[in-house]
Amino acid sequence: MLTALRVRVIAVPDTARERILAEKDPETLERWLERAVVAASLAEVLDGLS
């Protein structure tokens, strides 16, 4: 998922990167990846990102 965000030139702050790398639930990771390929921002990808 981080690769998809990088290729799409969507900035990922350190706190968000840590959250992504710490996530272990496959369903959540899959949902985030699906969003990452079409989202305009990181907020559209991660649930509850403020």
C-alpha positions in Angstrom: 0.0 0.0 0.0 2.8 2.4 0.8 4.1 1.8 -2.8 0.7 2.7 -4.3 0.6 5.9 -2.3 4.2 6.8 -3.3 3.5 6.1 -7.0 0.4 8.3 -6.7 2.5 11.0 -5.0 0.4 11.0 -1.9 2.4 12.1 1.1 2.5 9.8 4.1 3.6 11.4 7.3 5.6 9.3 9.8 2.6 8.7 12.1 0.5 7.4 9.3 3.3 5.2 8.0 3.7 3.7 11.5 0.0 3.1 11.6 0.0 1.4 8.2 3.0 -0.8 9.1 1.5 -1.7 12.5 -1.8 -2.9 11.0 -2.0 -6.7 11.0 -5.7 -7.3 10.0 -5.7 -8.5 6.3 -9.2 -7.1 5.7 -8.2 -3.6 6.8 -5.0 -3.7 4.7 -6.9 -4.9 1.7 -9.5 -2.1 2.1 -6.8 0.5 2.5 -5.0 -0.8 -0.6 -8.2 -0.7 -2.7 -8.7 2.9 -1.6 -5.0 3.8 -2.1 -5.2 3.2 -5.9 -8.1 5.6 -6.4 -8.0 8.1 -3.5 -7.0 11.8 -3.9 -5.6 12.0 -0.4 -4.4 9.9 2.5 -7.5 10.9 4.5 -9.6 9.0 1.9 -7.5 5.9 2.4 -7.2 5.5 6.2 -10.3 5.1 8.4 -10.7 7.8 10.9 -7.6 9.8 9.9 -8.0 13.4 11.2 
